[in-house]
Amino acid sequence: MLTKKEIDKFRSYLKKSENPLIFYDDDPDGLCSYLILKKYIQKGKGAVLKTTSSLDLKMFHKIEEYSPDLVIILDIPIVAQDFIDKINVPILWLDHHPILKRKGVHYFNPKANQKEGEVPPTTYLMYKITEEKELFLGTLGSIADWHIPEYAKEFSEKYPDILPKHMKAPPEIIFDSKLGDLIKVFALILKNPTSKVNKAANLLLKIEDPYEILEEKTPRAKYILKLIQKQSNEYNKVMEEINKEKPTKEKLYIVELPKTNNAYTAIISNYLIYKYPKKVIMVKRVKEDEVIMSLRSTDVNIREALEKSLENLDGFGGGHDHACGAGIKKYHFEEFIEKLKENIK
């Protein structure tokens, strides 16, 4: 966890800023972190980072457009040094991925204070920084990132039909509860173009009660659910195809997704590791000359195996010990698979 000194430091920059610019990752953890922060400070502008896990000079135009007095980066694992170097205002970077050394940035990562084990997601950290005021978003974003926060008990007492008390494991909640239905809504919102994500985020800022979305109680809830209808239909068709397949006896279970307008590798890989917890899951899709994939495991450090398997190959990847994203050129894919099989034994 972050120290009290770190939390106080983060808050002090928030208080001094008048127009912060907030970059956040395009998953429910990143989105909930942003929403919690925005509701707390009631100022600033959000910028979702889509299709990549690296914040670099391609996004510097946002700095030029907005002229912020503070830049905040949430749940983004890689920030390029040349991007940091070009910014002349304070930068707060809140993350929970493997530590990266960068100069010129105030870096807040609980891994610096914790030598072993998984650390809580960015949503959890932001919930603590902002004085624990957004129980719904704090619970949804944390569990979406496979972390059960201690305050989930309070949420379950308040909404027992949304998060049943007997459910204790993240995948069970994500795929078999009403909270899981809401997590899917947040994930599918992010499959839309940036302008529509921004509009939906602004509407989510006004929603206080999860039933508003689940029961379509308001025009804004109806808009959000209509916005994700195409993605939801597409996702359901992909799930139908996935459920027809059965894994072999091999430890590595590789599933290739059908071609779709949106990428569902992360969501499907989470589902498959829930369904087949003893496997190492790879969900892949082909994009031009590259194979993009999500990997999951319960008993193998997939991040270490991935890093070893990518050595001397034309690819990239990283993430957490049991959940990673990666990409590799098609001409190196078969060699990569053989190395990965060796490294997960």
BAKE-362473 format. One record per atom (N, C-alpha, C): residue in one letter; x, y, z. Coordinates in steps of 0.05 Angstrom, whole numbers, plus 5000, padded with zeros to 4 digits. Atoms other than C-alpha are relative to their C-alpha. Layout:
REM BAKE-362473
AXYZ;...
//
This chain:
REM BAKE-362473
M501749765000;M500050005000;M501850255000;L498549744998;L502150734994;L500350085029;T499649904973;T504951065056;T498250255004;K501649764993;K501251625092;K501450254987;K498549785012;K506852095068;K499450034970;E500550005028;E505651894996;E497150104994;I502849925004;I498051985002;I499750305005;D500149714994;D498952675034;D501350164978;K498749865022;K503752874979;K498250014975;F501750015024;F498952654924;F497750205004;R502249814995;R493253044957;R500850294999;S499149725000;S497453664965;S500250114971;Y499949925028;Y498553694889;Y497250044989;L502849975009;L491153594877;L498850275009;K501149754989;K489454184922;K501050244986;K498849775012;K494254654887;K499350034971;S500550005029;S492154474816;S497250124994;E502649885009;E486654864779;E499049864975;N500850145025;N486654494712;N501849764994;P498550255006;P489653794715;P499149864975;L500650185022;L489953334656;L500649725009;I499950274988;I488652604674;I500049794978;F499950235018;F491052034630;F499349755015;Y500750254986;Y488051354646;Y499849774980;D500050245017;D488350644619;D497249924992;D502750065010;D482650364578;D499049725009;D501350234989;D480349814625;D498450105024;P501649904978;P475349844683;P501550115024;D498349894978;D480949954734;D500850284994;G499249735007;G483550554696;G497650194999;L502449835001;L476550834683;L498950075027;C501049954973;C474250754755;C501950185015;S498049834987;S480751074780;S499550294992;Y500549735011;Y479351674735;Y497450125012;L502649904990;L472051734756;L500150075030;I499749944971;I473751694830;I501550265004;L498449764997;L479052234823;L498450254991;K501549775011;K474652684780;K497750095019;K502249934982;K468852644829;K501150135026;Y498749904975;Y473652814886;Y500950294996;I498849745004;I477053424855;I498150194985;Q502049835014;Q471153674811;Q501350194981;K498749835020;K475953954759;K501849834983;G498250145017;G480553754703;G498749864976;K501050135025;K479953364638;K501349734999;G499050275003;G480652624624;G500949944972;A499050095026;A484452294567;A500649705002;V499650295000;V483651544557;V502249924981;L497950105017;L489651174529;L499149744988;K501150235013;K486950684478;K502149864982;T498550185018;T490150104439;T502949965007;T497250034992;T496850144475;T500350025030;S499549984971;S499850074544;S502250205006;S497849824997;S505150604533;S499150294994;L500549725004;L504251354542;L502550134990;D497649895012;D509051704495;D499350254985;L500349745013;L509852304450;L497650014981;K502450005017;K503952084406;K497750145015;M502149884984;M499652354463;M500750285009;F499249734990;F503453004474;F498150224990;H501849795010;H498353384433;H497850065020;K501949944979;K493653314492;K501050215020;I498749804983;I498553714534;I499850284987;E500149755015;E498854254480;E497150114998;E502849915002;E491254274473;E498950125026;Y501349934975;Y489654334546;Y501750195018;S498249844983;S495754694577;S499549965030;P500650054972;P494854364645;P502250115018;D498049934980;D498254584709;D500949765016;L499250254987;L498753854732;L499249774981;V500650245016;V499053194694;V499849765019;I500450244983;I496252564728;I499849764981;I500050255017;I497451864699;I499149775018;L501250214984;L493151294724;L500049734986;D500250285009;D494050544715;D501349954973;I498550035025;I498750614655;I502749895006;P497550134992;P504650134660;P502650114989;I497649895013;I509450484613;I499650294993;V499949725008;V510951224607;V502750064989;A497549955013;A516351434559;A501550245013;Q498449794987;Q522051854587;Q499950264983;D500049755016;D521952334527;D497350145002;F502649884995;F514452454540;F500250175026;I499749874975;I516052634612;I501850254997;D498149785003;D521953074592;D498850244987;K501149785015;K517653504547;K497950155016;I502149884984;I512653674602;I501250185021;N498849814982;N514154294644;N498350065025;V501649984975;V509054194700;V500349745015;P499750244984;P508853694757;P498449764988;I501350245010;I507052974738;I499749815024;L500550204980;L503752484786;L499349744985;W500450265014;W504051754763;W499249795021;L501050194981;L499751264802;L499649734986;D500150255015;D500550534782;D500649765019;H499550244984;H501149814808;H501449784983;H498550195017;H504949474751;H502949995008;P497150004993;P512349284755;P501350274998;I498849734997;I516549884774;I501850064976;L498349895020;L519750304720;L501450245011;K498549774991;K525250804735;K499850224980;R500349775017;R523751484706;R500850255016;K499249754987;K526452184721;K497950214994;G501849775005;G522252814729;G497149945004;V502850074995;V515852474754;V499849915029;H500650094973;H512752364822;H498649734997;Y500850275006;Y511851614820;Y498949875025;F501350124977;F506851274867;F499349714992;N500450285006;N507150514864;N500549835025;P499650154975;P505950054924;P502149784998;K497950205003;K510949554895;K502650105011;A497549894988;A516350024920;A500149955030;N500150044971;N513949894991;N499549715008;Q500750284996;Q512249154983;Q501849824983;K498050165015;K517648654964;K498749764986;E501150245012;E513148054949;E497050024998;G502950025002;G506147884927;G498850214982;E501449815016;E500948234886;E499250255016;V500949754987;V499248954903;V497350074990;P502749935009;P492349264899;P500050174975;P500149855025;P490049584834;P499850305005;T500049714999;T489950324818;T497450115012;T502549924989;T482550384835;T500150005031;Y499850024971;Y483950154906;Y501750235011;L498249794991;L489750644913;L498650274999;M501449745003;M485451224887;M497850025020;Y502150004980;Y479751024933;Y501150105027;K498749924975;K484551104992;K500950295000;I499049735002;I487551754967;I497750205002;T502349825001;T480652064958;T498149965024;E501450024974;E478351905029;E497649815000;E502050225000;E474151285012;E497150094997;K502649895004;K468151654985;K498349874979;E501550115023;E466151254923;E500049705002;L500150294995;L464350554947;L499349844975;F500850155025;F460950334882;F502349984981;L497850005019;L466650534837;L502549865011;G497750134987;G471950314887;G499849705000;T500450295000;T468949624891;T500149884972;L500150105027;L467549534817;L502850004987;G497349995013;G474449764793;G502049815011;S498150194987;S478249344844;S499449714992;I500650275006;I474448704832;I500349944970;A499550035029;A474748814756;A502949934995;D497150065002;D482348774766;D500849775018;W499550254985;W481748134806;W501150055028;H499249944972;H482648444875;H497550045017;I502249964982;I477548374931;I500850195023;P499249814979;P478249004974;P498549945026;E501450054974;E476448985048;E497350145001;Y502649865000;Y470849485034;Y497949874982;A502150155016;A467348994987;A497949895019;K501950104981;K464048725050;K497850215005;E501949794996;E460749405061;E498250034976;F501649985025;F458449424988;F498049774999;S501750245000;S455648714995;S497750035020;E502149964980;E451748915057;E497950204989;K501849805011;K448849515020;K498549904975;Y501250105025;Y447549144954;Y500349694999;P499650294999;P446948394972;P499249854974;D500850145025;D443548214906;D502050064977;I498049935021;I449048564865;I502649855006;L497650154992;L454848264904;L499349815023;P500850194978;P452347644943;P502349955019;K498050034980;K455947535008;K501649744998;H498650265002;H457746814992;H502250004978;M498149995022;M461847024931;M502650125010;K497549914988;K469147084952;K502350034979;A497850005020;A473246994887;A499450194978;P500549815022;P474047534834;P498749894975;P501350105025;P472547094773;P497149925004;E502850084995;E466246824805;E498250255000;I501649745000;I463847544817;I499850114972;I499949875027;I465947784748;I498149864981;F501550145020;F462347234710;F497349895010;D502550124990;D456647024756;D498450185019;S501549824982;S453947654791;S499150244985;K500949755012;K450348304776;K502350205000;L497749835001;L456748664795;L501749944975;G498650085025;G459948264739;G498750124975;D501449875023;D454648524692;D500850294997;L499249725001;L456549234711;L502950034992;I497250005009;I463949074702;I500149984970;K500150035030;K462248844631;K499150264987;V500949755011;V458549494618;V502350204999;F497849824999;F464649894639;F502149924979;A498050105020;A469249454596;A499250064972;L501049965027;L464849514535;L499850294992;I499949725006;I464250264541;I502650084988;L497349935009;L471750294530;L500649894972;K499650105027;K471049924464;K499050214979;N501049795018;N467850554434;N502250204993;P498149785007;P471451134399;P500450195023;T499349834977;T474751634446;T497850205006;S502149804995;S469352164437;S497649895015;K502350134987;K463951674458;K500749915028;V499050074974;V468151424516;V499950245019;N500049754984;N468852144540;N497150075008;K502849934994;K461352254536;K498949815021;A501050204981;A459851604573;A501350055028;A498649954974;A465051774627;A498750245014;N501449764988;N461652454638;N497349925012;L502550104990;L455052094647;L500449835025;L499450174977;L458051584695;L500750165025;L499449834978;L460452154738;L497550095016;K502549924987;K453152314753;K498549775012;I501450244990;I451151604771;I501049935028;E499350064972;E451051464846;E499249725008;D501250254991;D447050824849;D500349794977;P499750205021;P448750184811;P497449914987;Y502650085010;Y441350034803;Y499150184977;E500749825021;E440750634758;E500849894973;I499150135025;I444750254705;I498549734996;L501150275002;L442249554720;L497050004992;E502849995005;E434949764716;E499250224980;E500449795020;E435750314663;E498050215010;K501849824987;K432550814710;K499950284988;T499849735010;T434751454675;T500850024971;P499149975028;P435951734605;P503049954997;R497150045003;R443451724619;R500749715001;A499550294999;A443250994638;A499249864974;K500950115025;K439250834576;K502050064977;Y498049925020;Y444451214534;Y502449815002;I497750174996;I450150814564;I499649724990;L500550285008;L446850144552;L499549984969;K500449995029;K444850344481;K502850034986;L497349965011;L452050564469;L501649744996;I498550255001;I454749864483;I498549774987;Q501650225010;Q449349474448;Q501449844978;K498550145021;K453549314386;K502249835012;Q497750144987;Q459549124429;Q498949765015;S501250224984;S455048694474;S499249774982;N500850215019;N452148314415;N502449864988;E497650115011;E459048214386;E501449825020;Y498850154978;Y461847984453;Y498549745005;N501650244996;N456147484462;N500449794978;K499550185023;K457447184393;K502849875004;V497350114995;V464847104410;V499949795023;M500350194978;M462946764476;M498749744991;E501350245010;E458446284439;E502149824986;E498050155015;E464246074394;E502149895019;I498050094980;I469146024453;I499049765015;N501150224984;N464545574492;N499649744984;K500150245016;K464345084434;K502649855001;E497450125001;E471744954441;E500749865027;K499150154976;K475044464490;K503149994999;P497050014999;P482344484513;P501149724996;T498650255002;T487343934498;T501249945028;K498750074975;K491443594553;K502550175005;E497749834996;E497144094543;E499550225020;K500249794980;K498544604597;K499150264987;L500749755014;L498045184547;L497649964983;Y502550015015;Y491045294520;Y499950254983;I500049775019;I491145744458;I497350014986;V502549955013;V484746044432;V500350244982;E500049775019;E484346484370;E497250114997;L502649885002;L478646974369;L499250054971;P500949935027;P474447074307;P500450294995;K499649715006;K475347734271;K497550155008;T502249834991;T471148274303;T500950294998;N499449715001;N470749034303;N501550095024;N498749924975;N473349054374;N501649765011;A498350214988;A478548674415;A498949915027;Y501150114975;Y476148214470;Y502049815013;T498150194990;T482547844486;T500250005031;A499749994970;A483048094559;A497549885013;I502550104987;I475747944576;I499849704997;I500250295005;I475847254544;I502149845015;S497950154986;S482447054575;S499349985030;N500950014972;N479647234644;N497849795003;Y502150204999;Y473546804629;Y501249724999;L498950265003;L477746214607;L501649905023;I498450094976;I482346214667;I498149945023;Y502150074980;Y476046204710;Y499049724994;K501150265008;K473445614671;K502149785001;Y497950205000;Y480145254666;Y502450095017;P497949884983;P484345474726;P502749865000;K497550155000;K489644934717;K501650044975;K498649955026;K491445164647;K501550275001;V499049735007;V495745734622;V498550084975;I501849915022;I491046124577;I501450204982;M499249795019;M492946494514;M497750044981;V502149925019;V487546864476;V501350194980;K498549845020;K490247144411;K498250094977;R501349915024;R488047534351;R502250114981;V498149915020;V491647704287;V499350284990;K500449735009;K492448434270;K502250084980;E498049955021;E495948564203;E502349805002;D497750195000;D502948264211;D500849925029;E499450054972;E502448174286;E497949825013;V501850164983;V499447684336;V499850145027;I500449864974;I496448054396;I498749795018;M501050214981;M494947634458;M499850105028;S500249974971;S492747624530;S500649735012;L499350254987;L495647094576;L499250015030;R500950024973;R493046854643;R500949735012;S499350254986;S495146334695;S499350035029;T500449994971;T493846154767;T502449895015;D497750134986;D500045734784;D502750044987;V497549955014;V505345984736;V500450314999;N499449715003;N508846664737;N500350054971;I500149975029;I506746824667;I501750244990;R498449775008;R510347494666;R502949924996;E497250095003;E517147164678;E500349824975;A500050195023;A515546614627;A499850164974;L500349835024;L513447144576;L502550144994;E497549855005;E519647564585;E502249824989;K498050195009;K524146954576;K499549924971;S500850105026;S520246724515;S500350214978;L499849785020;L520747404480;L502950074994;E497149935004;E528347444486;E500849944971;N498950025027;N531547564417;N497849964978;L502250025020;L524647564383;L498850284996;D501249745007;D520948144350;D497250025013;G502549984986;G515648244403;G500250165025;F500149844976;F513548594466;F498049875019;G501950104982;G509748434529;G500750065029;G499649944971;G508848524604;G497450015014;G502449984983;G503948604661;G500549905028;H499950104972;H502748234726;H501049715000;D499050274998;D505247564751;D498249794987;H501950205011;H498947204729;H498250114978;A501649885022;A496047674676;A501750184984;C498249845017;C499847954617;C498750054973;G500749945027;G498848264549;G502649994983;A497650035016;A503648144491;A499350024970;G500350005029;G504648214416;G502649914988;I497650095013;I509447894368;I499549984970;K500350025029;K510747904293;K499349714992;K500950265008;K507547324257;K502249814994;Y497850185008;Y514147064231;Y501549885024;H498750104976;H516546954303;H498149855018;F502050104982;F510046684332;F500549705007;E499650284995;E511445934325;E502449955018;E497750034983;E518346004355;E499450105029;F500849904974;F515446414412;F498349795015;I501750204986;I510245874427;I501749775010;E498350224991;E515645334431;E501550085025;K498649914976;K519645754480;K498250045024;L501949964978;L513545924521;L499249735012;K500750264989;K511645194528;K502249895018;E497750094984;E518645054555;E500050165027;N499749834977;N518345644603;N497649985020;I502250024981;I511645464634;I499949725013;K500050274988;K513444744653;K500650025030;
//
